Amino acid sequence: MQTNNNKWFSHLIILILIISGGIYTGCENEEEIDSSIILKAFGPSPALRGGELRFIGSNLDKVTAVVFQGLTPGETVEVSEIEVVN
């Protein structure tokens, strides 16, 4: 009779370990929200002078200005008038 009780007790312990292991691995931290600005594409290329450029990416609503390389080395052009389109 004693061995039968030990058998059930050992099965119960194994079941508890399996369940607690599954619960423990299920409690991982939530994924962090990615707040980095990612530029996936822009165009048209080449753009005409005074034309409209479109930027596609993630978190671009945080962009306040875009800096382009000028015609000569070291020269830059900064555009801060940005129209946000959903």
C-alpha positions as CSV (number, residue, x, y, z in Angstrom):
1,M,0.0,0.0,0.0
2,Q,2.9,2.3,0.8
3,T,4.4,2.1,-2.7
4,N,1.0,2.9,-4.3
5,N,0.8,6.2,-2.3
6,N,4.4,7.0,-3.2
7,K,3.6,6.5,-6.9
8,W,0.6,8.9,-6.8
9,F,2.6,11.4,-4.8
10,S,5.5,11.3,-7.3
11,H,3.0,11.8,-10.2
12,L,1.5,14.8,-8.4
13,I,4.9,16.3,-7.8
14,I,5.8,15.9,-11.5
15,L,2.5,17.4,-12.6
16,I,3.0,20.4,-10.3
17,L,6.5,21.0,-11.6
18,I,5.3,20.9,-15.2
19,I,2.5,23.3,-14.5
20,S,4.7,25.7,-12.6
21,G,7.3,25.6,-15.3
22,G,4.7,26.5,-17.9
23,I,3.5,29.4,-15.8
24,Y,7.0,30.7,-15.1
25,T,8.0,30.7,-18.8
26,G,4.7,32.4,-19.7
27,C,5.5,35.4,-17.5
28,E,8.1,37.1,-19.8
29,N,8.3,40.9,-19.9
30,E,6.2,42.7,-22.4
31,E,7.9,43.7,-25.6
32,E,9.4,47.2,-25.5
33,I,7.7,49.7,-27.7
34,D,10.1,50.7,-30.5
35,S,10.2,54.5,-30.6
36,S,13.1,54.9,-33.0
37,I,12.5,56.8,-36.3
38,I,12.9,54.5,-39.3
39,L,13.0,55.7,-42.9
40,K,12.0,52.9,-45.3
41,A,11.7,54.8,-48.6
42,F,11.5,58.3,-50.1
43,G,10.9,59.7,-53.5
44,P,10.5,60.4,-56.3
45,S,14.1,60.3,-57.3
46,P,15.3,62.5,-58.9
47,A,12.9,65.2,-57.7
48,L,12.2,68.3,-59.6
49,R,13.1,71.7,-58.1
50,G,10.1,72.8,-56.0
51,G,8.6,69.3,-56.3
52,E,7.1,67.2,-53.5
53,L,9.1,64.5,-51.8
54,R,7.3,61.7,-49.9
55,F,8.9,59.8,-47.0
56,I,7.6,56.4,-45.8
57,G,8.6,54.9,-42.5
58,S,7.9,54.5,-38.8
59,N,7.5,57.2,-36.2
60,L,8.0,59.9,-38.7
61,D,5.6,62.1,-36.8
62,K,8.6,62.9,-34.5
63,V,10.6,64.4,-37.3
64,T,10.9,68.2,-37.1
65,A,13.3,68.9,-40.1
66,V,15.1,67.1,-42.9
67,V,18.6,68.0,-43.9
68,F,19.7,67.4,-47.5
69,Q,23.2,67.5,-49.0
70,G,23.7,70.6,-51.1
71,L,25.3,70.8,-54.6
72,T,28.8,71.6,-53.2
73,P,30.6,69.6,-50.5
74,G,29.8,70.8,-47.0
75,E,26.7,72.6,-48.1
76,T,23.3,71.5,-46.7
77,V,19.7,72.4,-47.1
78,E,17.3,72.1,-44.2
79,V,13.6,71.7,-44.8
80,S,11.3,72.2,-41.7
81,E,8.0,72.8,-43.4
82,I,6.6,69.2,-43.3
83,E,3.1,68.2,-44.2
84,V,2.0,65.0,-42.3
85,V,-0.2,62.7,-44.4
86,N,-1.6,59.6,-42.8
